[in-house]
Amino acid sequence: MSQVSSTSPNTATGALFMVTASLAFAGTNALQSVLPWQFGMSSTGMAFWQYVIASVLALPLILRIGVDKLRTRHPLAHEVRAFVSALGVHVFVYGFAAGVPIWQMVTLLSTGPLFIILGSTLFLGERASAPRIVAAMVGFAGAIIVSGVGSEGVTWHTLIPVAAAALWAVTDVLTKYLAREEPPETLTLSLLVLVTPNHLFILLVVNALAWLSPAIVPAELATGFPFQLPTGAGLWLLVLLGALTALARYFSSFAYKKADATFLQPFGDLQVPLSGLIGWIFLGQVPSMWFWPGAALILAASSFILWSETEKGHTLSVA
């Protein structure tokens, strides 16, 4: 590892990769909103096919890492991590199917770092420093502004992206736990290999519940044959969704090879305004007037905690 300034070509390339990944993620958010409403896809079916396509396209990355890296001393922890990650996806895409606008979904998803702080403190024994507490309070205030003061008002649907953020925070906390003993290649490969079977499991469970007891399963989760694909333009949009998911993975992976995660985080946060902008321009989802101050507070909290915990030095480690 070498020490370079944040203006080096490597870190600039990393930032470019992360901005591209953010654009890809913003595109997936728009498509996840379009497919259920315009082409009648259930959210579970959409999530399943999205990750089947993404996994097929990610095969070169899997082969490049090497399947031998799947050897682990913690198979159960890896499976729980993959399951919670897949469950977070299903909860998140259900929000789109339930009609939560893109700008609200993605902004409230940015509360994830606050849950990571909480989980790391409670379960990994990390210290709850004053900056972490301040960041948690500021981010929570931003989430309240976005979810409760806007014209949409407070509904239980508002909690959907927050629930997805909490689930993905569990994934990150488990990743931190496993990273104490496991190499990054094992962490990456296990998730790539295990996440799609877990999507299939969730799809089958949800549709079985919908068949056995339709009243307890929201209609958007399971509609018709669980493996049904859309036709015409819908099929091409689904393929594009899977491709953008794979591209986001690739570009994120390349970015982290070029620059440190703390340097890249603000560029990853760009998906919040980018998603809001795409939803506004292409889907007519005009953000509430409270979106901007609320989003600013959430992003400020994330940026502040990253700054405070890397303030000891002004250099960045790169591969």
C-alpha positions as CSV (number, residue, x, y, z in Angstrom):
1,M,0.0,0.0,0.0
2,S,1.3,3.5,-0.8
3,Q,0.3,6.9,0.6
4,V,-0.9,9.5,-2.0
5,S,-2.7,12.7,-1.9
6,S,-6.4,12.9,-2.8
7,T,-5.5,14.6,-6.1
8,S,-3.5,11.7,-7.5
9,P,-4.6,10.1,-10.8
10,N,-5.6,6.9,-8.9
11,T,-8.0,8.7,-6.6
12,A,-9.4,10.8,-9.4
13,T,-10.1,7.6,-11.4
14,G,-11.7,6.1,-8.3
15,A,-14.0,9.1,-8.0
16,L,-15.0,8.8,-11.6
17,F,-15.8,5.1,-11.2
18,M,-17.9,5.8,-8.1
19,V,-19.8,8.7,-9.9
20,T,-20.5,6.3,-12.7
21,A,-21.7,3.6,-10.2
22,S,-24.0,6.2,-8.6
23,L,-25.5,7.0,-12.0
24,A,-26.0,3.3,-12.6
25,F,-27.7,3.0,-9.2
26,A,-29.9,6.0,-10.0
27,G,-30.9,4.3,-13.2
28,T,-31.9,1.1,-11.4
29,N,-34.0,3.1,-9.0
30,A,-36.0,4.6,-11.9
31,L,-36.5,1.2,-13.6
32,Q,-37.6,-0.4,-10.3
33,S,-40.3,2.3,-10.1
34,V,-41.4,1.8,-13.8
35,L,-41.6,-2.0,-14.1
36,P,-44.2,-2.6,-11.4
37,W,-46.5,0.3,-12.4
38,Q,-46.3,0.2,-16.1
39,F,-45.7,-3.5,-16.8
40,G,-47.4,-5.2,-13.8
41,M,-44.4,-6.9,-12.4
42,S,-44.5,-8.0,-8.7
43,S,-41.7,-6.6,-6.7
44,T,-40.4,-10.0,-5.7
45,G,-40.4,-11.2,-9.3
46,M,-38.6,-8.1,-10.4
47,A,-36.0,-8.4,-7.7
48,F,-35.4,-12.1,-8.5
49,W,-34.9,-11.6,-12.3
50,Q,-32.9,-8.4,-11.7
51,Y,-30.3,-10.4,-9.7
52,V,-30.4,-13.4,-12.0
53,I,-29.4,-11.2,-14.9
54,A,-26.9,-9.3,-12.8
55,S,-25.3,-12.5,-11.5
56,V,-24.9,-13.9,-15.1
57,L,-23.3,-10.7,-16.2
58,A,-21.0,-10.8,-13.0
59,L,-19.6,-14.2,-13.9
60,P,-16.4,-12.8,-15.3
61,L,-15.9,-11.0,-11.9
62,I,-16.6,-14.2,-10.0
63,L,-14.1,-16.2,-12.2
64,R,-11.5,-13.5,-11.8
65,I,-11.7,-13.6,-8.1
66,G,-11.6,-17.5,-8.1
67,V,-14.1,-19.9,-6.6
68,D,-11.4,-21.2,-4.3
69,K,-11.9,-18.0,-2.3
70,L,-15.3,-19.3,-1.1
71,R,-13.5,-21.4,1.5
72,T,-14.5,-20.0,4.9
73,R,-14.7,-20.8,8.6
74,H,-18.0,-18.9,9.0
75,P,-20.5,-20.4,6.4
76,L,-23.6,-19.6,8.4
77,A,-22.6,-15.9,8.9
78,H,-22.0,-15.6,5.2
79,E,-25.4,-17.1,4.5
80,V,-27.2,-14.8,7.0
81,R,-25.4,-11.9,5.4
82,A,-26.5,-12.8,1.9
83,F,-30.1,-13.5,3.1
84,V,-30.4,-10.1,4.9
85,S,-28.9,-8.4,1.8
86,A,-31.5,-10.0,-0.5
87,L,-34.3,-9.3,2.0
88,G,-33.3,-5.6,2.0
89,V,-33.6,-5.6,-1.8
90,H,-37.1,-7.0,-1.7
91,V,-38.2,-4.5,1.0
92,F,-36.6,-1.7,-1.0
93,V,-38.2,-2.6,-4.4
94,Y,-41.6,-3.2,-2.7
95,G,-41.4,0.5,-1.7
96,F,-41.4,1.4,-5.4
97,A,-44.2,-1.0,-6.2
98,A,-46.2,0.6,-3.3
99,G,-45.9,4.0,-4.9
100,V,-43.2,5.7,-2.7
101,P,-41.5,8.3,-5.0
102,I,-37.9,7.8,-5.9
103,W,-36.6,10.9,-4.2
104,Q,-38.1,9.8,-0.9
105,M,-37.0,6.2,-1.2
106,V,-33.4,7.0,-1.9
107,T,-33.1,9.9,0.6
108,L,-34.5,7.8,3.4
109,L,-32.2,5.0,2.4
110,S,-29.3,7.3,3.2
111,T,-30.1,6.8,6.9
112,G,-28.2,3.5,6.6
113,P,-24.9,4.8,8.1
114,L,-26.8,5.7,11.2
115,F,-27.9,2.1,11.7
116,I,-24.4,0.9,11.0
117,I,-23.1,3.2,13.8
118,L,-25.8,1.7,16.1
119,G,-25.1,-1.9,15.1
120,S,-21.3,-1.5,15.3
121,T,-21.6,0.0,18.8
122,L,-24.0,-2.5,20.2
123,F,-22.7,-5.7,18.6
124,L,-19.1,-5.1,17.7
125,G,-18.1,-3.2,20.7
126,E,-17.1,-0.1,18.8
127,R,-17.0,3.2,20.8
128,A,-20.0,5.5,20.5
129,S,-17.9,8.7,20.1
130,A,-19.4,12.2,20.3
131,P,-19.1,12.8,16.5
132,R,-21.0,9.5,15.9
133,I,-23.8,10.6,18.3
134,V,-24.0,14.0,16.6
135,A,-24.1,12.5,13.1
136,A,-26.9,10.1,14.2
137,M,-29.0,13.0,15.6
138,V,-28.5,15.2,12.5
139,G,-29.3,12.3,10.1
140,F,-32.3,11.3,12.1
141,A,-33.6,14.9,11.9
142,G,-33.1,14.9,8.1
143,A,-35.1,11.7,7.8
144,I,-37.9,13.1,9.9
145,I,-38.0,16.2,7.6
146,V,-38.1,14.2,4.4
147,S,-40.7,11.6,5.6
148,G,-43.0,13.6,7.8
149,V,-43.2,17.3,6.8
150,G,-43.6,17.0,3.0
151,S,-46.8,17.1,1.2
152,E,-47.1,13.2,1.2
153,G,-47.4,13.2,5.0
154,V,-46.5,10.4,7.3
155,T,-47.7,6.9,6.2
156,W,-46.4,3.4,7.0
157,H,-45.0,3.3,3.4
158,T,-42.5,6.0,4.5
159,L,-41.0,3.3,6.8
160,I,-40.2,1.0,3.9
161,P,-36.9,2.6,2.8
162,V,-35.9,3.0,6.4
163,A,-36.5,-0.7,7.0
164,A,-34.4,-1.5,3.9
165,A,-31.6,0.8,5.2
166,A,-31.7,-1.1,8.5
167,L,-31.5,-4.5,6.8
168,W,-28.5,-3.4,4.6
169,A,-26.9,-2.0,7.8
170,V,-27.1,-5.5,9.3
171,T,-25.3,-6.7,6.1
172,D,-22.6,-4.1,6.6
173,V,-22.2,-4.9,10.3
174,L,-21.8,-8.6,9.5
175,T,-19.3,-7.7,6.8
176,K,-17.3,-5.8,9.5
177,Y,-17.5,-8.8,11.8
178,L,-16.3,-11.3,9.1
179,A,-13.6,-8.9,7.9
180,R,-11.8,-9.5,11.1
181,E,-10.8,-12.9,9.9
182,E,-11.8,-13.2,6.2
183,P,-10.1,-11.7,3.2
184,P,-12.0,-9.1,1.0
185,E,-12.1,-11.6,-1.9
186,T,-14.1,-14.1,0.2
187,L,-16.5,-11.4,1.4
188,T,-17.1,-10.2,-2.2
189,L,-17.4,-13.7,-3.8
190,S,-19.7,-15.1,-1.1
191,L,-22.2,-12.3,-1.6
192,L,-22.1,-12.6,-5.4
193,V,-22.7,-16.4,-5.3
194,L,-25.2,-16.6,-2.4
195,V,-27.4,-13.6,-3.0
196,T,-29.4,-14.9,-6.0
197,P,-30.4,-18.2,-4.4
198,N,-31.6,-16.2,-1.5
199,H,-33.7,-14.0,-3.8
200,L,-35.2,-17.3,-5.2
201,F,-36.0,-18.5,-1.6
202,I,-37.7,-15.2,-0.7
203,L,-39.7,-15.2,-4.0
204,L,-41.0,-18.7,-3.3
205,V,-41.8,-18.0,0.4
206,V,-43.7,-14.8,-0.5
207,N,-45.7,-16.5,-3.3
208,A,-46.5,-19.5,-1.1
209,L,-47.8,-17.2,1.6
210,A,-49.9,-15.3,-1.0
211,W,-51.4,-18.6,-2.2
212,L,-52.1,-19.9,1.3
213,S,-53.3,-16.7,2.9
214,P,-53.8,-13.9,0.4
215,A,-55.0,-11.4,2.9
216,I,-51.6,-11.1,4.7
217,V,-49.5,-10.4,1.6
218,P,-49.7,-7.0,-0.2
219,A,-50.7,-7.4,-3.8
220,E,-47.6,-5.6,-5.1
221,L,-45.4,-8.4,-3.6
222,A,-46.9,-11.3,-5.5
223,T,-49.1,-11.0,-8.6
224,G,-49.7,-14.0,-10.9
225,F,-47.1,-16.6,-11.8
226,P,-44.0,-15.8,-9.7
227,F,-41.5,-16.3,-12.6
228,Q,-43.5,-14.4,-15.2
229,L,-41.5,-12.1,-17.4
230,P,-42.8,-8.9,-18.9
231,T,-43.2,-8.7,-22.7
232,G,-42.0,-6.2,-25.3
233,A,-40.4,-3.1,-23.9
234,G,-40.8,-4.3,-20.3
235,L,-38.5,-7.3,-21.0
236,W,-35.8,-5.0,-22.4
237,L,-36.2,-2.7,-19.4
238,L,-35.8,-5.6,-17.1
239,V,-32.6,-6.7,-18.9
240,L,-31.4,-3.1,-18.6
241,L,-32.2,-3.2,-14.9
242,G,-30.0,-6.3,-14.4
243,A,-27.3,-4.9,-16.6
244,L,-27.2,-1.6,-14.6
245,T,-27.1,-3.6,-11.4
246,A,-24.0,-5.5,-12.7
247,L,-22.4,-2.3,-13.9
248,A,-22.9,-0.6,-10.6
249,R,-21.1,-3.6,-8.9
250,Y,-18.3,-3.5,-11.4
251,F,-17.7,0.2,-11.2
252,S,-17.9,0.2,-7.4
253,S,-15.4,-2.6,-7.3
254,F,-13.0,-0.7,-9.6
255,A,-13.5,2.4,-7.5
256,Y,-12.5,0.7,-4.3
257,K,-9.4,-0.6,-5.9
258,K,-8.3,2.9,-6.8
259,A,-9.1,4.9,-3.7
260,D,-10.0,4.5,0.0
261,A,-13.7,4.1,0.9
262,T,-13.7,7.3,3.1
263,F,-12.7,9.3,0.0
264,L,-15.3,7.7,-2.2
265,Q,-18.3,7.9,0.1
266,P,-19.4,11.4,-0.9
267,F,-19.3,10.4,-4.5
268,G,-21.5,7.4,-3.7
269,D,-23.9,9.7,-2.0
270,L,-24.5,11.5,-5.3
271,Q,-27.1,8.8,-6.1
272,V,-29.5,10.6,-3.8
273,P,-29.8,13.9,-5.9
274,L,-29.2,11.9,-9.2
275,S,-32.1,9.6,-8.4
276,G,-34.4,12.5,-7.4
277,L,-33.4,14.3,-10.7
278,I,-34.1,11.2,-12.9
279,G,-37.5,10.6,-11.2
280,W,-38.4,14.3,-11.7
281,I,-37.4,14.5,-15.3
282,F,-38.5,11.1,-16.6
283,L,-41.3,10.1,-14.3
284,G,-42.7,13.4,-13.2
285,Q,-42.1,12.7,-9.5
286,V,-41.5,16.3,-8.3
287,P,-39.7,16.3,-5.0
288,S,-41.3,17.9,-2.0
289,M,-40.0,21.3,-0.9
290,W,-38.7,19.5,2.2
291,F,-36.6,17.0,0.2
292,W,-33.6,19.4,-0.3
293,P,-33.1,20.4,3.3
294,G,-33.8,16.9,4.6
295,A,-31.4,15.3,2.1
296,A,-28.8,17.9,2.9
297,L,-28.9,17.1,6.6
298,I,-28.6,13.3,5.9
299,L,-25.7,13.7,3.5
300,A,-24.1,16.2,5.9
301,A,-24.3,13.7,8.7
302,S,-22.7,11.0,6.6
303,S,-20.0,13.4,5.4
304,F,-19.3,14.7,8.9
305,I,-18.8,11.2,10.4
306,L,-16.5,10.3,7.6
307,W,-14.5,13.5,8.0
308,S,-14.3,13.2,11.8
309,E,-13.0,9.6,11.7
310,T,-10.4,10.3,9.0
311,E,-9.3,13.8,10.2
312,K,-6.1,12.3,11.8
313,G,-4.3,12.5,8.5
314,H,-4.7,14.1,5.1
315,T,-3.4,11.2,3.0
316,L,-5.3,8.3,1.5
317,S,-4.3,4.6,1.1
318,V,-4.8,3.2,-2.4
319,A,-4.0,-0.1,-3.9
